[in-house]
């Protein structure tokens, strides 16, 4: 069993970055030449694909350009968990015109345009991007497949919990009240919208990171006292955990926002991009979990 | 009256808007069982099953699935068109559910207490937008109009447009929280923003319903139960960022659905009188954690 702390995480990220920088030298000559001059969004996206070292799914509907012309010359790169209107404005204000977002731009998983083509908010958001020479590219599935998995690495670097390499996403804690574990999560993951299911005074010693799906959280509860998860449906996982607790099982669920669970992984991306296209500024912009609780 | 008779009576009460669905109907028990009493709840939780049996009600009518599992995709939404189900969180094989101790315990209670469970999710709106009526009864706000937010997927559902004396977003959310008995309410938007016209949407809010609601001009804030954080919720973020709206409030699926279930029990009661019909609330499952912050 080993503890992965922030310093070790940073070292692992930098090792990956160094490897990426080396492989940059092996890119096709056309791209290599362009690194010294201007890079288009298409060039940068090609570099991302080349450096990810994962087989690119050519039929992906997620990881595609959502706004703008790929031939646009890139002035700087902004990475974010989700390119909310607020994030687009912040990127533009900083002169960053290629936005790499992990989550959708237009409010469905595949950014389906037909149902919203006349929606005034869609038109306004799209016009803002286009009028300001911005390009939005989504990087979801392939970033999750990068090794080490950046969302997990990022989250673990913030949580600073003891990890067990033989049991991924399982964390051992000294005996701690469920409510205190949840408070720790809120502080370390920069979120104000944490909710728990279960007795806040229950003393727990293990946490499993679950998933959006019920199946992932069933497994998580089998492995640990507590499941930490984001973006679950309340009629599935929440009702399941309610029933598990009603059987007398000493279990709990800590629910965080989707953003809090994954955002740090896009900060990892910003660091990584500085090695992929060193001539370009690469800045992480927080989507911010703006939800708060009453 | 048998279970089948109760279902038929409810079908007659709902009338032309009744919709059959493969995932609805008998979940446990028998349609031929004689009914001793009817319990109505949003979710057939373990506690609800026990309470129904303790109350002498051997028929439980619910909206949510008995074993936390949607057997059939929700069809016709924007998300379905976009290859994924609305708000989907990934498929779970039923074999994984069947293997859990809590599944076995729940199934045993149903069997041992001779309970019959009928799911009525597709007809939860009843003859006249029952969930909204239930929620507005509890909230005590008077609706100015009721709009159809999602005519394709939920033509019988309604969203209330409410005019209020100007008050802060935080106060509107607090009022809703207190009246619904919620323990954790999630708010997006400046809590001090002045709100005077809101939309109230019970249950789960789809992206198509969100857009449908906001086709009504002049809405300051939308209050609902639950929304997907890559669909209706980020739409609300952008709506607020664009200066078009001020607030978005998620009250919790359970508490808004409890209010709906209370009103649905009235529909069932009217359909099967003089049979005893009892509403059972499941309550807010959450405890709010008041801690944390945003990035510097």
Boltz contact constraints between the chains, C-beta under 6 A:
constraints:
  - contact:
      token1: [A, 82]
      token2: [B, 234]
      max_distance: 6.0
  - contact:
      token1: [A, 84]
      token2: [B, 237]
      max_distance: 6.0
  - contact:
      token1: [A, 84]
      token2: [B, 238]
      max_distance: 6.0
  - contact:
      token1: [A, 85]
      token2: [B, 238]
      max_distance: 6.0
  - contact:
      token1: [A, 85]
      token2: [B, 241]
      max_distance: 6.0
  - contact:
      token1: [A, 85]
      token2: [B, 242]
      max_distance: 6.0
  - contact:
      token1: [A, 86]
      token2: [B, 241]
      max_distance: 6.0
  - contact:
      token1: [A, 103]
      token2: [B, 230]
      max_distance: 6.0
  - contact:
      token1: [A, 104]
      token2: [B, 230]
      max_distance: 6.0
  - contact:
      token1: [A, 107]
      token2: [B, 207]
      max_distance: 6.0
  - contact:
      token1: [A, 107]
      token2: [B, 231]
      max_distance: 6.0
  - contact:
      token1: [A, 107]
      token2: [B, 234]
      max_distance: 6.0
  - contact:
      token1: [A, 107]
      token2: [B, 235]
      max_distance: 6.0
  - contact:
      token1: [A, 108]
      token2: [B, 78]
      max_distance: 6.0
  - contact:
      token1: [A, 108]
      token2: [B, 79]
      max_distance: 6.0
  - contact:
      token1: [A, 108]
      token2: [B, 82]
      max_distance: 6.0
  - contact:
      token1: [A, 109]
      token2: [B, 82]
      max_distance: 6.0
  - contact:
      token1: [A, 109]
      token2: [B, 84]
      max_distance: 6.0
  - contact:
      token1: [A, 110]
      token2: [B, 82]
      max_distance: 6.0
  - contact:
      token1: [A, 110]
      token2: [B, 83]
      max_distance: 6.0
  - contact:
      token1: [A, 112]
      token2: [B, 81]
      max_distance: 6.0
  - contact:
      token1: [A, 112]
      token2: [B, 82]
      max_distance: 6.0
  - contact:
      token1: [A, 115]
      token2: [B, 78]
      max_distance: 6.0
  - contact:
      token1: [A, 121]
      token2: [B, 238]
      max_distance: 6.0
  - contact:
      token1: [A, 121]
      token2: [B, 239]
      max_distance: 6.0
  - contact:
      token1: [A, 124]
      token2: [B, 242]
      max_distance: 6.0
  - contact:
      token1: [A, 182]
      token2: [B, 289]
      max_distance: 6.0
  - contact:
      token1: [A, 183]
      token2: [B, 289]
      max_distance: 6.0
  - contact:
      token1: [A, 183]
      token2: [B, 291]
      max_distance: 6.0
  - contact:
      token1: [A, 186]
      token2: [B, 289]
      max_distance: 6.0
  - contact:
      token1: [A, 186]
      token2: [B, 291]
      max_distance: 6.0
  - contact:
      token1: [A, 186]
      token2: [B, 292]
      max_distance: 6.0
  - contact:
      token1: [A, 187]
      token2: [B, 292]
      max_distance: 6.0
  - contact:
      token1: [A, 190]
      token2: [B, 294]
      max_distance: 6.0
  - contact:
      token1: [A, 190]
      token2: [B, 295]
      max_distance: 6.0
  - contact:
      token1: [A, 191]
      token2: [B, 292]
      max_distance: 6.0
  - contact:
      token1: [A, 192]
      token2: [B, 292]
      max_distance: 6.0
  - contact:
      token1: [A, 193]
      token2: [B, 186]
      max_distance: 6.0
  - contact:
      token1: [A, 194]
      token2: [B, 289]
      max_distance: 6.0
  - contact:
      token1: [A, 195]
      token2: [B, 184]
      max_distance: 6.0
  - contact:
      token1: [A, 195]
      token2: [B, 286]
      max_distance: 6.0
  - contact:
      token1: [A, 196]
      token2: [B, 287]
      max_distance: 6.0
  - contact:
      token1: [A, 197]
      token2: [B, 285]
      max_distance: 6.0
  - contact:
      token1: [A, 200]
      token2: [B, 287]
      max_distance: 6.0
  - contact:
      token1: [A, 212]
      token2: [B, 89]
      max_distance: 6.0
  - contact:
      token1: [A, 212]
      token2: [B, 90]
      max_distance: 6.0
  - contact:
      token1: [A, 213]
      token2: [B, 89]
      max_distance: 6.0
  - contact:
      token1: [A, 213]
      token2: [B, 90]
      max_distance: 6.0
  - contact:
      token1: [A, 213]
      token2: [B, 92]
      max_distance: 6.0
  - contact:
      token1: [A, 214]
      token2: [B, 68]
      max_distance: 6.0
  - contact:
      token1: [A, 214]
      token2: [B, 92]
      max_distance: 6.0
  - contact:
      token1: [A, 215]
      token2: [B, 92]
      max_distance: 6.0
  - contact:
      token1: [A, 215]
      token2: [B, 96]
      max_distance: 6.0
  - contact:
      token1: [A, 218]
      token2: [B, 96]
      max_distance: 6.0
  - contact:
      token1: [A, 218]
      token2: [B, 100]
      max_distance: 6.0
  - contact:
      token1: [A, 231]
      token2: [B, 229]
      max_distance: 6.0
  - contact:
      token1: [A, 232]
      token2: [B, 89]
      max_distance: 6.0
  - contact:
      token1: [A, 233]
      token2: [B, 89]
      max_distance: 6.0
  - contact:
      token1: [A, 234]
      token2: [B, 226]
      max_distance: 6.0
  - contact:
      token1: [A, 234]
      token2: [B, 253]
      max_distance: 6.0
  - contact:
      token1: [A, 235]
      token2: [B, 64]
      max_distance: 6.0
  - contact:
      token1: [A, 236]
      token2: [B, 68]
      max_distance: 6.0
  - contact:
      token1: [A, 238]
      token2: [B, 285]
      max_distance: 6.0
  - contact:
      token1: [A, 239]
      token2: [B, 43]
      max_distance: 6.0
  - contact:
      token1: [A, 239]
      token2: [B, 68]
      max_distance: 6.0
  - contact:
      token1: [A, 240]
      token2: [B, 68]
      max_distance: 6.0
  - contact:
      token1: [A, 242]
      token2: [B, 45]
      max_distance: 6.0
  - contact:
      token1: [A, 242]
      token2: [B, 285]
      max_distance: 6.0
  - contact:
      token1: [A, 243]
      token2: [B, 45]
      max_distance: 6.0
  - contact:
      token1: [A, 243]
      token2: [B, 46]
      max_distance: 6.0
  - contact:
      token1: [A, 243]
      token2: [B, 102]
      max_distance: 6.0
  - contact:
      token1: [A, 244]
      token2: [B, 102]
      max_distance: 6.0
  - contact:
      token1: [A, 246]
      token2: [B, 46]
      max_distance: 6.0
  - contact:
      token1: [A, 246]
      token2: [B, 47]
      max_distance: 6.0
  - contact:
      token1: [A, 247]
      token2: [B, 102]
      max_distance: 6.0
  - contact:
      token1: [A, 247]
      token2: [B, 105]
      max_distance: 6.0
  - contact:
      token1: [A, 258]
      token2: [B, 229]
      max_distance: 6.0
  - contact:
      token1: [A, 286]
      token2: [B, 295]
      max_distance: 6.0
  - contact:
      token1: [A, 288]
      token2: [B, 294]
      max_distance: 6.0
  - contact:
      token1: [A, 290]
      token2: [B, 188]
      max_distance: 6.0
  - contact:
      token1: [A, 291]
      token2: [B, 186]
      max_distance: 6.0
  - contact:
      token1: [A, 291]
      token2: [B, 188]
      max_distance: 6.0
  - contact:
      token1: [A, 292]
      token2: [B, 187]
      max_distance: 6.0
  - contact:
      token1: [A, 293]
      token2: [B, 184]
      max_distance: 6.0
  - contact:
      token1: [A, 293]
      token2: [B, 288]
      max_distance: 6.0
  - contact:
      token1: [A, 294]
      token2: [B, 173]
      max_distance: 6.0
  - contact:
      token1: [A, 294]
      token2: [B, 174]
      max_distance: 6.0
  - contact:
      token1: [A, 294]
      token2: [B, 177]
      max_distance: 6.0
  - contact:
      token1: [A, 294]
      token2: [B, 185]
      max_distance: 6.0
  - contact:
      token1: [A, 294]
      token2: [B, 187]
      max_distance: 6.0
